[in-house]
Each structure stands twice: as structure tokens, then as C-alpha cells.
Amino acid sequence: MNINKLNKILAKAKKDGVRADLSYADLRSADLSQSKGLLKAREWIAENFKKTRKGFIVYKKIGNTTYDKPKSWKIEVGEFLEDVVNPNPTEDCGCGVNFGTRKWCENNYSEADLWECLILFEDACDIVVPYNTDGKARCGRLQLIKKIE
């Protein structure tokens, strides 16, 4: 997909008051350097998560989800969950420590435990927000703060 075609899709979506659905667009070799209207991770994080003096409060579902947790993760208050994060924002689902808005978590994986977590500012550089996010993103590391009952 060339940049002109992508910019037209994004401009039309903005005009229509919706987000462009790029789910089936093959952007692997696209040069997105001059595109306009793509979701900016920093704006999405600021709009959806509380900022503390240490980082961002996010939410995570653990247990009974699509993928099993790595055996190395210790699920206890204060523990850090770490994984290699897929850096590609054109992929909606990828490896990493996945997290979401509280609303997304409450609407998905009803049998899993909901945790409040903290992404420290020094770990925020590893946050990847897919362009087509429906409320979830991924990071390289987050800390478990409390299990929400």
C-alpha cells in the first residue's frame, strides 16, 4: 500500500468520525513516515490510563485466556511480568505482556482474574499500541499491583 492511498483512507475515516480499519491492510513494507491520522501510542495511553508518580496504571487478565502464561511468571502482588514484546503496531495481537483498559478487560475473558498493574515510566518505551486497538496493547514489563475481586 502506498502512502497516498493510506493517507486517503485515514483522511476519510477522520472526516467520517471513525477510526480507519486497517485489519486487512498489508503494511509490512509500507513507508508510513508521512502518514497522517494513525493512532499515537502516547495519546492513547494518556486518554485511557491513570498516570501516577511512578508510571501508568493498566489492567491485565490472567488465567483462562487465549494463551497460557509463561511458566516463569510468578502471579503475586509486587511481582514483575516480563516478555519480549512484538514492536509492530500493525499487528493487533503479538507477543509481550498484554494489557488493556479496564473496560476491555471487564468485557473479555470473564473466567480470568483481573489485575491492576503498573507500567513504570522506564518501561514505557516498550509499550506497543496496535493501530487498530480495541482496548488492548502490549509491553515488555509490568508490575502486578493488586488482584481486583
Summary of the structure (lengths in Angstrom):
residues: 149
radius of gyration: 16.3
end to end distance: 45.8
largest distance: 48.7
contacts: 392
relative contact order: 0.21
helix: 23%
strand: 26%
